[in-house]
Amino acid sequence: MAPLHVREWGSGDRHAVLIHGLSGYSATWTWLAPELVMRGYHVLAPDLRGHGESPRGTYSIHEWTGDLVENLPPAPELAVGHSMGGALLLAAVPRLKPARAVYEDPAWGLPVDAARSIVEFEARKRLTVEDIARANPRWPAEVLRSRQAGLAMWDEKTAGAFIGRQGDLTPAEPPAGPSLVVLAEGSPYVPEPAADRLRSMGWTVETIPGTGHHVHIDDQAAFLSTVLDWVAGPNRAAGG
């Protein structure tokens, strides 16, 4: 397994781990992590293999998941995975054993045309700050610059390894522990029929209106309150 670069905020034993998505890096959490630190968490956000300041190499869900288990503290109090990070968190749960798991618009469903999707995703490597701003007009300038910096450090070969995977990753069983799925409005990764099936199995599923795939950036306040209200809620059983 690869030694990952891990960005940290705060200190102590109440660990919250934040796992970014495909083509991202740990700095995507820079504007959310301090809010968690204020609530007593020691926040750790790794750069996945092939992203940010972490090593390059061969890529697969198995390898990415193994890296997370090797580089993160066991049994964190809270784990959040965005997009591909949500798929990796789901795979890592049996070994990572978070007390509570949050899946932000997780990339569980497959694109209809994987080959085309891989090419389009790899093309993101060339996006400028202006390109990103046109697609995300509400993002602050510092977020736009950070997103472009992450793309510049990203190994686009990871796109083929993840998007070209075999099989739909949407869970077919009840959650292993308290689990929250936070979806973007009209999410293609967990469409409403899939969300309904998850609810019927005991998963908590919430949609934040007016958000795109980067829910924690598009509406940080709503994302944070959704997560913290769920963490503090009365239902602590699986799916609660």
N, C-alpha and C positions, 0 to 999 in steps of 0.2 A: 504494500500500500504506500501511497505518496504522503510525505510530510506537507501539510497544507499551511498556507499563510492564514492566520486567524486574527481578525480585528476584534478588539475588546473594548468594552465600556463598563465602568464601575468595577466593583469587587465583591467578594463574599461567596457564600455557598449556595445562594438561590440562583441557579443558572437558568438563563433563557438563551436558547440557540436559535439563530436565524439563518435560513438556508436560501440563497438567491436562486434565480432561474437561469435558463440557458441564455448565454451571451452577456449575463450580468456579472456582478462581483459584489464583494461584501459591503462596499460603500453605498449600495442601494438602501441600506438600513440606517445610514448616518442621521437621517431626520426622525427616525422612529426610536432608535435605541436609547437616546437620552430620556425619553418619556418612560421607558421601562426601568431605567436606572433610578429615576425619581420614585418609582414604586418598589424599590428594593432589590431589583434584579442585577446580577452580574451577567452582562450580555456578551455573547461570543458569536461572531459571524465569520465563517470560513469563506475563502475563495475556493471554489471547487476546482478540481484538477482541470487544467486547460483554460482557466479563467483567472483574471487578476494577477496576483503575484505568486500563485501556486504553480507547481511544476507542470510541464506538458508530459505527454506519454500516450499510452493506449487508453481508450475510453469505452466504458460500458456501465450500465446501471450497477452491475455487481462491483466494479472497481470504485465507482463514485460512492456507493453505499459503504463499502469497506473503509474508504478514506475517512468518511464521516465518523464511523464508529471508532476508528483508531485515533482520531484527532480531537474529538469532543468529549467533555466530561460525561460519564455514564449517568443515566437517570436524571436528566435535567428537569427542572420544575415545569418548564414550558419550552416547546419546540414549535417553530413556525417555518413552513416551507412554501415558497412562492413558485408557481409554474412547474418547471422541471424539479425545483427543490421540493415541491409537494409530492412528486412521484418518488423522489429519492427518500424523503422522510417516511413515506408509507412503507417502503422496502426496508428501511433501517429500524423501524419501531420495535420489531422483536428483539433486536440486540441493543439498541440505544435506550429503550424503555423510558421514554419521557412520561412524566406524570400527566401532562396534558399536551395534545398535539393539535396544531392549527394548520389547515391546508388552504392557502390563499390561491384561488383560481387554479387549482392543480392541473397540470398537463397530463391528465389520465387518459383522455380519449385520443385516438389517432387521427391525423389529417386524412382526408379522402384520397388525396394524391401526395403520397409521402415524398416522391422524387422531386416534384415541383416545389413542395414546401421546403425541402432541404436547400434547393438552389436559392429560393427567396430569402431564407433565413441567413444563408452565408453572405448574401448581398448586403446585409445589415452592417457588415464590417466596414463598409465604405460610407456609411451615413455621416453627415456633418451635423453640427449642433443645429443649424438651420433646418435640416431635414427632420430632425427629431422634434424641433419646436412646432413645425407644421402639423405633425401627427399628434402632438400633445400640447396644445396651445395654453393649457392651464398650468403647466409645470413651471416653477420658478427657474430663473437663469442658472442658479448653482446646481439644480437637479439636472438640467439639460446638459451642462458641462460634464457632470459626473457620469451621466449615462454614456456620453460620447467617449469619455476616458476609459470606461469599462469595455466598450466595443473595441477600442484600439488595442487593449491588452488581451482580447479574447482569441483563442484558437478556434477558428470557424469549423475545423474538422469535428468538433464536438457535436455539431448539428446533425451530421449524418449518423453518428453513433446513437444519439437519442431519438431523433425523429424516425430513423429507420428501424427502430426496435420492433420486435414481433409481439403482437397482441395488445389488447386494450387493458389498461391498468386500473380501470375503475373497480373499486372493491366490490366483491360479491358476497361479503360476509359482514356481520356486525363488527364495530370497531373493537380493538383490543383494550382500549381504555377511553377516557373522556376525549372526544374528538370533535372538532369544529371545522366545518368547511365554509369558507367565506368566498362567495362568488362575485365576479363582475356581472353587471347587468347584461343578460343575453349571452352568457359564457358559452363558447363553442366546445370548451374542454369538458364541461359537466353540464350538458343541456338539461332542460327541466325534467324530461322523463327519467334521466339518470339521477337527478337530484331527488326526485320523488322516491325512487327505489332506495336510495341511501337513507332517507328519512324513515322509510318503513322498516329498515334494519337497525335503527337506533342511532344513526349519525345525526348530529345537529348541523343543519344547513341554513345559512343566511346569505341573502343577496343584498349588496349595497347599490342602490339605484344611482344611475349617472356615472358609474365608474367603468373604466376599461380594464384591461388585463392586469395592470399594475395598480391594484386596488389601494395598496398602502401608500402610494404616491398620489393617485387621483383624488382620494378623500382620506387623508391620514386621520383626521379627527374621527370620522365614522368607523374606519377600520379599527383604530385603537379602542374606541368605546365598545364596539362589538366584541372584540377579544376580551377586554377587561371585564365587561359585564358578564360574559360567559364564564370566565375564570372565577368570578366572585359569586356566581349564581348558586341557587340552592341545590341544583341537581348535579351531584358529583359522580354519579354512576356512569358506566360506559355510555357514551353518546350524549351525556347530559350537559 
